[in-house]
Each structure stands twice: as C-alpha cells, then as structure tokens.
Amino acid sequence: MTVGVPREVKDDEYRVALTPAGVMALREHGHEVVVETGAGAGTHIEDSDYADAGARIAAVESVWAQANLIVKVKEPRPVEFPRIRPGQLIFTYFHFAADEELMHAMVKSKAYCIAYETVEMPNGSLPLLTPMSEVAGRLSIQEGAKYLERPMGGRGVLLSGVPGTRPGVVGIIGAGVVGINALKVAAGFGATVYVLDVNLDRLRYLDDVFPNNVITLHSNPGTIREVLQECDLLIGAVYKTGTRAPVLVTREMLKLMKPGSVIVDVCVDQGGCIETTKATTHRNPVYEVDGVIHYAVANMPGAVAHTSTYALTNATLPYVLKLADHGLDALRADLPLRKGLNVADGKVTLEAIATQYGYAYMPAESLLAAGEASLA
C-alpha cells in the first residue's frame, strides 16, 4: 500500500503525522511512503531525514493522488477537500462534532474517515487521544499561568505564591486524562487546586495520591459556581467520545469570576464546555469576555510540536501498520480500530454524529460486511 503524509495546513499547526522511524517501519512491511515536501519542518524534521528512512518526497498533489492511506494530524481543511478520493483511507483527528462543514464534505467524498479520537479499547480508554490529552493537560497550566501575568492582561497572580502570600487557585472541571495531567502540573506548582468530576471513585483515588493542596469536589452546578468565585485559572477538561462537550459554565456564570482570571478550555475541539468558548489559534490565542481571559486554541499540542509529534506517532504507528498491511480487513478484525470509523463510502458509522447532523446511521459492522465495502 502507498501511505501519504501531507504537510498540515491548519493555521499554526506544526506537527507532522509520521516520524522517520515510522517511515522505516512501513518500509520494512513492504509499503511505499510519500511525504510532502516540508511536511516535517514544524517539528524540525528535514526532508532528507525522511528520504534517508526510505520515503519519497513529493509535491502535495502527488501525495494525495498516489496514496491509498493518508495519515494526518488534524482534520482536512477546505483546500484539501477536492484532493480526497472515493475509497481513500484517511486516518487523523476529525472531531466531527465541532465542524459541520467538514462532516458534510467527508460524507460527499466517499472516503473512509478513521478518527484517532474515537478509537476505543474494551476498557473504554482512548489510546490515540491519550498522548495529546496528556500534552494538552500539562500545557493548559503552562499557558494559563502565562496569561495570568499582568502584562498579558491577567490578574498578576503567581500560581505558586511565595512565603507570606497565598498561592493561586486553579479549578479543573473533569478528571480524565486532560484533567489529571493539568492537576499534576498545577499541584506541582503549589497552587490550591479544586478538581471536579462526577465519578466519586476517581475522586477518591485522586484524594489518596495527591497532596493536601488538591481538593476533590463532586461536579454539579452548585460546586462549579463555588469554584468559579475562587479560582484564578479555570481548566475545561470534559470529553465525551464522538459528541459535543456539555456546556457546564454559562455566560451568566462568568460574572462570578474575578476580573483578570483566565479560562483554558481544552474541550474546544469538541465545541467547548464553556458557553463563551470560540476556537482561537496559536497566533491569536486569547480573547476577553466580561473581564475573563479565554484561551481556546483548537490544536494546543501543536505549540510543542516536537514532543507532540513523537508522542502521537508512538501511539498511532501500530494502527497505521495494521491499515497499511490489511486495508479494510484491519477494520473488520480490530474492534478498537473499527470504532474509529466515523464516515465511510458516504455513510455515517458513528451514531452520535449521525444524530447530530441528521444522517442515517449505519453500524460499521454492517457496512464492512463481506462484499459490502472495498478500497478503490
């Protein structure tokens, strides 16, 4: 199979979907790899590094035209829609719930769209979302701390405090992968940290393993309002597989927050859990609503592209190899990978987004039944 690695075209996206080590692994399996010129520049991977690993370097049109399997980091952008062929496998983060235009375009393309974020293990874990959630969670505190600085428009609060002063207060809504990684950094800074979740077993665990500056609270409208009044930095860290994030902080509730406080809504890729969230870019990452600074960059891990690229490839490469080796048979044989199939041959195979956008839902198992689907 020919595997294509295009350069990312999303604004301020510096990651690349495959490292030279990934190219070598695919070549060892007998596959051809075509990498777009300059695809690794944002991660400081040179074209010569890919060529030395066995890839062929080509222009963007050749990458899309020749590849049976396209491996990306972020969802296709409108400039890429005409390059997609019926029957082509596209493996990337899609986040369809937050992008109606993308949804309709991919249905129209009749490609097979496999979303990293919905590949799901039997225990409910999301192996291809986890590494970027780890990065985004840790980065959320780093970015929030920066925008709390007075020259950046914030309250002028140092999260750690110093002897004789109070530390900053951080509120984290959601104790999944993003929330726990944000918690690690915030607790390490010495901030007072409130972490809210609906899972009491998870809260008991966090209470056992984290120091006394971490306070666990059951997440409900009442406790969220209490935390909003105290926190200098609020992290939105709620995720529901394949569907829009629930809105837990309304515009009216922003009035409870202190002027110059900061919100980092990591849920922005799924629509955001703050009503006032709108997607921003690394070039223009923040905006202010009612005196509260909002940071809502839709591709946060792209800011630390080197770390993110290698972390992502570590997780995705085994699945890329399965798809390259077996094509659609990989989806038939591998349940976690099959759960990643969101759109296929003009049909919607993820029930949540089918409902959201008014499409008929076709289970992936039915579509992939023998004789029903094959690669172009």
N, C-alpha and C positions, 0 to 999 in steps of 0.2 A: 504494500500500500504506500501511496505517497502522502506524507504528512506535511502540511504547510504551517509556517509560523509567521504571520504578518506582524508588521510593526503596529503597536497600539496607536489609535488615532483619537481617543477620548482626550479632552483637554487636560493637560498636565498629568498624563499617565506615563510613568517612567518604567514600569515593569515590563517584562517580556515573559512569554508563556513557557519557554523551554530554555534550559541552560545547555552549554556544550556537552556536559555529561549526559543529558537526556538525549541529545543527538546521537552520541556514541551508543547508547543503549538501543535506540531504534535501529541504528545501522547494524548492530550485532544481531538483531532479529530479522535482518534482511530487507528493511524498509528504506525508502528514499525520503530524505528530509530536505525541503525547500524553505529557506529562511529569507525574509525580505531584507534587502539592503538597509542597514542601520537599525534593525529591529532591537538589538541589544544595547544601543547607545545610552539609553537612560539608566542602565544598570552597569555601564562601563564594561560591556562585553563586546569585543570587536568582531567585525565580520570575519576577520582572519581566524579568530578563535573557533567560530562555527565551522569555517572551511576546514580547519585542521582536524575537527572532530568528525568530518565526513559529510557535512551539509553542502548543498548547492545554494549559492547566494543569487537572488534574482529580484527583479522588479515586482512591485505589488501585484500587477495584473497577472504575472506568471504564477505567483504563489497561489492565488485564488483559483486560477484556471486549471492548474495541474493537480492540486491536492484533492484527494478523496476525503481526508480528515483535516480540518482546520482546528488548530489549538490556539486559543487566545487567553487573555486575562480578563478583559472587560467585554461587555456586550457589544455586538456590532453597532456601528453608528450609521446614520442615513447614507453617508458617502459609500459605505460598504454594502448596502443592501443589494444594489444591482450586480455585485460580483458573486453573490451566493447562487449556487446551482441547485436544482431539484436533486434530492438524493444525497447531497453532501452532508457529511457529519461535521457538526460544529460543537466543540467542547470548550466551554468558558463559563464565567459568571454571567447569568442572564438577568436575574431579579425582575422577572416579567411583571410582578405585581405593582411595580412603581413606574412602568413605562408602557403605556397603551400603544403608542406608535410602533415600538419595537415588536410588541405582540402581534399586531396585525401584519407587519412586514414579514415576520418569520412564518406565520401561517401561509401567507401568499407565496413565500419562497419554496415551499415544499421540501425544505431541508430537515434534517434530523437534529434537533436542538437539545443537547445534553447539558444540563446546568450543574455546575460544580456544587451550588448551594443546596440542591435537593438530593444529591447522592447520600443515601442514608443507610447506616448499618442496622442490623436487627435490634441492637440495644438503644436505638434512637439517636446515636451520635452522628455527626455530620463531618466525615473525615476531610472533605475538601474545603469546607467552610472554616474548620477549626484553626488552621495556621494563620489565616488572615484575620480571624476574630481575635486570636492571641495578639497579633501585631496591633490591630485597631484598639483593643482594650488598653494595652500598655501605652500606646501613643496618645490616647484620649486624655490621660492625666498630664502628659508632657505638653500637649497643645493647650489644654485648659489652664495649666499653670502659667504658660506664656501670656495668654490673653487676660489673665488676672493682673498682670503688671500694669501699673498706671499709665505708662506711655502707650500701651496698646489699647487703652480705654477701659481697663478693668478697675477693680476696687483697690488695687495696690496691696494685695494680700499675698504673703509668702506662706505656702501650704504648710511648711514645717514649723512655722513660727520660730522664735528664738527665746532663750531664757528670759522670763519676765513678761512674755506676750503669749496670747492664745494662738494655737495653730489654726490654720484654715479648716473649713468644714466642707467635706465632699459628700454629695448624695449620689448613690448609684442605684438606678432602677433596673433590676434584673440581675440575677446571679448565675447566668450561664457562662459560657466561655469568655465573652467580652467582659461581662461584669466582674468575674473573678480575676481576670488579668488586670483590669483597671484597679481593682481592690488591692492587688499585690503591690502595685506602684504607689498608690495613694497611702496605704498603710506604711509602706517603707519610708515615705517622706515624713511620716509622723503626724499627718493630718488626722483630724477627727473624721471618721468615715461612717456614714449610715449606708447600709446595703439593704435593699428592699426586694423581696421576692414572695411569690405565693406558695412556694414549696417549703414547708416547715422542716422537712428532713434536711434539705440543702442548707437552710439557715442554722440548724443545729450543728451541722458539720463545720460550717464557717465559724461559728461561735467557738468551737473546740480548737480549731487550728490557727486562728488569727489572734493577734494581741488585743489588749483591752481598749485600744483606740478605735477598734472596729465594733460597731453596734448594729445588730441584726434586727430588722423590723419586718413584720408581715406587710406585704404591699396591698394597700387599699386606698381609696380616695382620701380618707382621713389622715393616714400616716404620710402619704405623699404631700399633702398640704402642710403638715407639720414640718417636714424636712425642707420644703421649699423656703420656709421662713428663716431657716437657719443656715442653709448651705451657701457657700461662696461659689462652688463649682458643682454643677449637676451633670451626670452622665446618663444618657438614654441608652440602655443596653438590652432591649427586649427584642426577641426574634421568634417568629412563628414560621415554620417551614413552608415556603411556597406561597405565602399570602401576605397581605399588608400588615405592618406592625399596628397594634392597637394604640390609639391616641390616649395617653394617660395624663398629660399635662395640657390643659386648655389655655387659650389666650387669656381668659379671665384669671386663671391661677398665676400667671406671670406677675400680677400685682403683688403677690405675696413675697416675691424675691427682692433682695436688696439691690439698689442701683449699682451697676458695675459688676454684678455677678455674671457668671459665664455658664452657658449650656453647651455641651458637646453631645450632639445626637448621632450616635453611631448607627442608629437604625435608619438613617436617611436612605440607604439603598432599598429599603422596603417601605418607603413612604414617611418614616419618622414616627416616633412616639410622642413628639411634642407638636401641638397643633400649629405652631408658628414656624415649623421647620420647612425650609426650602433648600434644595440642593445648591451647594457652592463648589468652588474649585480651589485648588491649591494657590492659584494666583490671586483670587479674591475670596478668602476662606470664611470671612465673618460678616455679619450684619447685626444691627441692633433693633430690637423691638421692645418698647416700653422700658427702656433703660437696661435691658438684659442683652448681653452679647451672645450671639448664636454662632457656633462653629458647626457646619453641616457639610463638610467635604464628602462627596459621594464615593471617592476612592482613596480613603485615608491611607491605606498601606502603601500607596504609590509614593508618598513622601519619603519613605525609607525603602526605596526600590531594590537596593542590593539585598538587604535582609529579606524582604518580601518575596523577591523572585526565587531565591534559593529555598525558602520555606515552602512556597507554593509548589515548586517542581518536585520537592521531596515527597509531597503528598499526591500530586496528580500523575506522576510518571507511571506508576503501576497500572493505572486505569488507561492512560494513553497507550501503553503497550498492549493491553487487552483489546482495545478498539482497533489498533493497527493490525494485530495478529488475526482477529476473528471477525471484525466488522460488526454487523447487526447480530451475529451469533453471540457476541460478547454480552449484548443486552438481554438476549434470551436466557443466557446461562447464569448471569450475575445479577441477583436481585438488588443489591445496593446500587449498582450502576444503572439498572433499569429504572429505579426510582428517580434517577437524574433526568430521564427523558421527559421533557415538558411539551414539546411540539414535534410532530413527525408527519412528513408527507401531507401537510395541510390540515392535519387533525391535532387536537389538543389532548394530551395524555396526562395532564396534571389537573385534577378535579377542581382545586381551589381557583386557579386562574381561568379555567373554562367557565366556572360560575361567575367570576368577577367580570368577565368580558362578554358573556352571553354566547359562548360557543358550546356546541355539543361536546360532551366528554366521551372520549374513547379510551378505556384502560389500555396501558402499554402492552399488556399480555395479549389482548385481543388483536391489536394492530400487528404485533410481531409474530402472530401465529404463522405456522409454516405456510408458505406460498402467499402470504398477505403483503410482505414487505421485502424489498431487496434494494441494494445500493445501485444507483445509476452508474 
